[in-house]
Amino acid sequence: MKQTRRFAVALAVTTLLTGAPDVQARGTTPSDAEAEVTFTAGPVRCGDTLTQHTRLTRDLNCPGSEPFALRLDGEGIVLDLGGYTVRRTGPENEDSQGIVVDNAKMVRNGTVQGFGRGVITPWFSNALSLRLHELALLDNDIAVYSQADTNFLITRCRLSGNGRGLSSEFDASTGLFDVRSSTFTHNGTAMIADFHHIDVVDSTFTSNGLVINCFGGSARIRGSTLAWNDAVGRMQIDFGGPYTCNEMRFEDSLLTDNAAFAPAIQPVWETNRLAMVNTLATRNGLGLRTAALTVYLEGNTFHDNAAGLTLSDLQTSSPVPLTGIVRGNQFLSNDGDGLRVEPPGTPTLINNVALGNAGVGIDAPTAFNGGGNVARDNAGGDCVGILCSMY
């Protein structure tokens, strides 16, 4: 019954590949994005600074040598691209800027293409909250870039062909990337969490080089699909320094057909806390290896991956054994071990099932046995270092 429910959830999640309706974001309603405003008349030209609500009436083809294509500097204003494109012309220039937001409420309904920075909140920007709605951010070096303390709400956007999708000034900006019902495809790195929190809901990530790079913040991914990417995540701990992934969390999501969970340059997810709930990981090219202080893993299925799940301690000068709860997970038909806990890790294992794996079903000699763990028909042995139940 549990297995049937897991795959039913996964099937529902896969519908995200064909799109999803806008959902209510924190502190907003879906209608906010379509709010009626009075737009100014008159043509808009490359290099203009806009201080009132503005709607484009044509494409803007702007030279990358200019300081910016457009600049917004009006409290609460909306820039509606009107379905048109703001595009860089001329030689590629990583310093070129598309839409610079010193102060505004929203940019919506159009395309920003080919800039070094597609949408940017610069140093000392007054845009503490900025919504990007129904934008296509294409072929930029960085699609959305923060140098300030902006909280971004990104709804029903498409980010494709960018070097980086969401990013920020290294060691200099803070804030939130709140992503809803959006699609990331063919980006080098879809999202980077520096001193930011990234919260993703009902979104799709396909054919990216890397989905999430977490080295100074945290990330939560819910109800989303991550498929056919080169790697899901890169996470690191900076011992004695600030560049540490504080938490990585997946809920009700689908991770499928990715070449690897982590890139070869950082093959182990290193984070203070890893949480994964009701998530299906299937047909991925490598197993998931994670080193953490604590884990919370409940109701997940690892099925038909090149290996299952390996948990280990962070490699500190004075190692602290990994702790946490691993409960109600299924490890099915993976090419290696189903679940491995490397000594001296001491998570508590409860009601996990390992069936038909090519290695050991459950190998956890130092883990606490919470009971109800079952392993059968695993080629390398069923339970090592832990007593399993018959049924």
N, C-alpha and C positions, 0 to 999 in steps of 0.2 A: 504493500500500500504506500509506504514512504517513497519507494523508488518511482512509482507511478506519479505521485504528486510532484517530485522533483522535476521529472521530464515534462510534466504539464506546465509547470512554472517556466521552464526553459523555452517551451514552444511559444508561450505567451510573450516572453521577452524578445524572441526572434522577430516578432511583428514590428519591432522598432526599426528593423532594417528598411522597411518601406515607409517610415515616417511615423510621427506621433503628434497628437494634438497639443496645442499649447496648454500648459498646466499652471495652476496658481503658484506663483513664487512668493517667497517670504516677504511680507510687507507690501505686496502688490496684488492686483487682480488682473486676469488676462486682458480686460478691456482697457487697462492703462495704456497699452501699446498702441491702441487705435484711437486714443482720445482726440476729439476734435479741437483743433487750434486754428487761429487766424494767421495765415502765412502772408509774408510781405510780397509785394509785386516787384518786378524788375529783374533783369538778368543777373546771373551769378557768374563771376569769372574766376579763373585760377588765381590764387593768391589773395582772395578776399577774406576779410575777417567779418563774421556774421554775428550780429548782436540781437537779432530778433528771430522768431520762428520763420523758417525758410524751407521752401520746397523747390527742388530742381525741376527745370522744364526741358533739359537736354543733358546729354553726356558731357563730362568735362575731361578733356585730354590735356593733362598738365605736365610740363617738363620736370623731370626729376631733379634738375639743377636748382629749382626754386626752393625757398625755405619750407613751404608746405603747399598742398593743393587748396585746402580750406582750413580756416581757424574759427573755432566757436568760442565766443566770449560774451555770454549773456545768461544771467541767472534763470534757470528753469526753461531754457529754450529747447526747441525740437528742430532737428534737421531731418527732413524727409527727402530722401533721394529720388522719390517719385518713380521708382523702378529703373532709374538711369544708373550709369556707371561713372565713378571717378577713377580715372586711369592714369598711370604714369606713362609718359612717352619719352623717347630718347634712350640713351644708354642706361643699363642697369646701374643703380646707385643705392647702396645699402643705407646711406644717410638720408635718403629722400623720405618725406613725410606726407601721408595722405591727409587724414583729418586729425588736426591737433585740437584737443578739447581742453581749453583753459577753464571754461565754465559752461555747462549745459546739462540738460536732463536726459536727452535721448538722441540717438542716431538710428534711423530705421529705413527699411524698404528700398534696398538697392545694392550696388556692388562697389567694392573698393579693391582695386587690382594693381599689383605690380610695384608697390612701394617698399622701401626699406622698413618702414613702420606704417602699417595700414591705418589703424586708429591708435592714437597715443594720448595719454594724459601726462603732460610734461612736469618737470620740477615745479613745485609750489602751485600746481593746478588747484583750483577751487571746486573742481568736480568731485565731491566726496562720494556721490552716488551717480552712476551713469548706466543707462540701459541701452543695449544694442539689440535691436529687434529686426528679424527678417532681413539680415544682411548676408550677402555672399562676400566673404573675404578670401580673395583668390591670389595666389602666386606672389605673395609678399614675403620679404625676408622674415618679418614677424607680423602676424596679423593684428594682434591686440597687445599693446605694450604699455606698462604703467611705470612711470618714474615718480609717482606720488603715492598718496594713501587712499586711492579710489577703491570703492566697492562696486564691482561690475555685476550687472544682471544681464545675462546673455541668453536670449530666447529665440528659438526657431531660426537660428543662424546656420550657415554652412561655411566651414573653414576647409579649404582644399588647396593643395599645392604650395603651402607655405613652408618656409624653413622651420619656423616655430609658430604654433597657433596662439597660445596664451603665454605671455612671459612678462618679466619685470626687470627693472634696473637692479643689477646684482648688489645685494647688501645695502640697499638704499630705499626701498619702497615696501609698503605693507598694504594689506587689504584683503579683499575677497573676490574670487572668481566664482560666481553663482551661475551655473550653466544648466539650462532647461531646454529639453526637446530640440537639441542641436545635433549636427552631423559634422564629424571630423574625418577627412579622408585624404590620403596621399600627402600628408604633412611629414616633415622630417621628425619633429617632436610635437605632439598635439598640445601638451600642457606642461608647464613647469611651475612647481611650488617652491618658491624661494622663502621669503618670510610671509607667505600667503597661505590662506586656507582655500582649497578648491572643493566645491560642492557640486556634484554632477547628478542630474536626475533625468531619466527617460531620454538618454542620448545614445548616439551610435558612433563607434570608432572603427573604421575599416582601412586597411592597407596603409597605415602609418608606419614610419620607422620605429617610433617609440610612442606609447600612449601617454605615460605620466613619468616625469622626472621629479622626484621628491627629495630635496636635499636641505631644506631649511624651514619647511612648513608642515602641512598635513593635507590629506585628501580623503574624500568620501564619495564613492560612486554607487548610485542606487538605480535599480531598474533599467540598467543599460546593457548594451551589447558591445563587446570588444572582439573583433573577428579579423583574421587574416593580416594582423599586424606583425612586424618583425619581432617586436618584444612588447610585453604589456607594461612593465614598470622597471625603473631604476631607482633604488632607494639606498641611502647611505647614512651611517652614523659618523659624526666628526667628534671623536673622543677628545674632550678637553676644549672643544670649540663649538661654535653656534650652528654649524651646517649639518643639522640632524633632522631626518624625517621623523617627526614626532608620532604620527599615526597614519596608517594606511588601512582603509576600511572599504569593503565591498559588501553590498546587500542586494539580494534578489536580482542578480545580474548573470550574464552569460559570457564566458570566456572560451572561445572556440577557434580552432584552426589557426592559432597564432604560432609563429615559428618557435617562440620561446616565451617563458614568463619574464625572463630578465636578459639583458644583453650580455654578450661574452665579456665585455670590459668590467661588468659588475654582476656576476652570475647569481649572487645571493641577495635576496631582499633583506636589507638591514634597516630596522626601524625599532623605535622604542616599543610600539604596540602594533600588532597586526590583528585586525578583526575581519572575519568573513562569515556571512550569514546567508543561508538559503541561496547559494550561488552554484551554478553548474560550470565546471571546467572540463572540457572534452576535446579530444583530438588535437591537443597542443603538442608541439614538436619536442619539448623538453618537460621534465617535471618541475614542480615548484619547490625551491629551496629557500627557506627563510631563517634568519637569525634575529631574535627579538628578546626584549626583557619579558614581555608577556603577550599571550595570544588569547583570542576568543574566537573559536571556530565551531559553528553550530549549523547543522542541517545542510551541509554542502555535499555535492557529489563530484568526485574526481573519476572520470570515466574515459578509458581508451586514450590516455596520454602516454608519452614516451616514458614517463615515470610518474609516481604519485606525489606525495607530500613529504618533505623532510624538514624537521624542526631542529634547530640547534641554538646554542648560546651565542651571544655576541662575544667576539674575540677581544676582550679587554685584558689589561695587565692583571686584574684580579677578577676573573670571570664570575658572573652572577648567573646561577642556573635559571634557564627559561622556566616560567610558570604560566599558569592559565588553565582554561577549560577547552577541551576538544570533545565535543559531544554530538552524537547523532549524525555523524558524517558517513558517507559511503565511498569506498575505494574499490572501483570495479574495472577489471580487465585492463589495468595499466601495464606497460611493458616492463617496468621495474617493480620495486617494492610499492605496496599500497601506502602505508603510513610508517615513517621511520622517525623516532625521537632519538637524537644522538646524546649520549651521556655528556654531562651530568644533568641534562634537562629534566624537570620534574612537573610537567603539566599533568592535569588529571584527565584520564581517558574514560569516557562514559558512553556506552551504547553505540559504538562505532562498528561498522560492518566492512570487511575486506573479502572480496570474492574474485577468484579467477585472475589474480595478478601474476605476472611472470616471475616476480621475486617473492620476498616474504610478505605475507599479508599485513601483519602489525609487528614491528620490531621496536620495542620500547622498554629496555631493561631498567631504566631509572625513573620511568613515569609512575605516577600514582594510578592504581587501578580502581576506578570508580564503579566497575561492574558493567555487565551487559555487553561487553565487546565480543564480536563474533568474527571468525575468519575461517574460510573453507576454500578448498580447491585452488590454493595458491602454489605455484610450481616450486618456490624456494622455501616452503614451509609456511605454516599458518600463523602461529604466535611465538615470538621469541622474547624472552625476558618478561612476559606478562601472561597471566592466566586468562584464557578466553572462555566464554560460555559455549556450550554446545549449540544453542539455538538463539 
